[in-house]
Amino acid sequence: MRRILLVNHLYHPDGEVLLRESAEVVVAESDSLAALTPHLAGCDAILARTPARVTAEMIAAAPRLRVVSTSGFGTDNVDIPAATAAGVLVVNNPGSAENSVAEHAVALVLGLAKKLTWSDAAVRSNRPWDFRGGFEAIELKGRTLGVVGFGRIGREVARKLHEGFGMKVLAFDPMIDPALVGPWAERAPTLEELLGRSDVVSIHCALTPQTRHLFNEASLALMRPGAFVINTSRGPVVDEQALAAALHAGRVGGAGIDVYESEPPAVDNPLLGAPNTILTAHTAGLTLESARQLALSAAVQVLAVLDGARPANLVNAEVWDRRRG
């Protein structure tokens, strides 16, 4: 019988129910190679929920492996070159959490702009009217939103903040068709120009060697004084030490962060002690609705491959004609 290995449970039980209808499902609670090795030799598919990784060593230890699915859109937790070399298909699940992540990013912007967490803390400390004397919330209308990575999520964040709150939109994405930027957004020719003109910078780019620490001491120094940084993409896109230093110095006005360089963040993560921050637990994509969609998307695609059908979201498409049978 076909065997599917889940590295951590899927986001929603309906996905696991679907898998169990036509395959044996094994759930591993740890992504260490030692814990997974007993299960790898006989598995036909792996579904790895972030932050669990699928490494070259795991792929080499799984001779029957035909497909690996991520739990969402991001694929940085899978060694794609190793999978490709072995003829193993890799699928991801774009679109399922698009609105969820966009809403979360907007919520972080609003939380910083209206100082919601600070006001909440003041009320709970029984001194809200002392707090009101120095309250410095801002309005978003007429301010500029800079979106770095103008894919589906970035565009949806921009649309919500433009149409709903009257923000101007500046977009930087060297990979995007310029026609997708207009008509209500302006394309920034460089990241440097976007940083210098934006009151809020929302990050939505994939993690690649080129984007790792894209936001570092030098780039953060180019931002408008007091501007906000929002990151719901991947943690390593931001140099956390540099961002924390910029927050302490007041060069960056606030940060809304959902993703971290290592997850869960260590107790000495510099952002935990940085001022003017809202920190969430990599939950931007995990609404009730999106969790079910993500789980079902992963399950459907894995079962499609095991049934001999081409999946909807094939990351390494060049493998299809030489895939493992």
Summary of the structure (lengths in Angstrom):
residues: 325
radius of gyration: 21.4
end to end distance: 14.8
largest distance: 69.0
contacts: 1089
relative contact order: 0.15
helix: 39%
strand: 18%
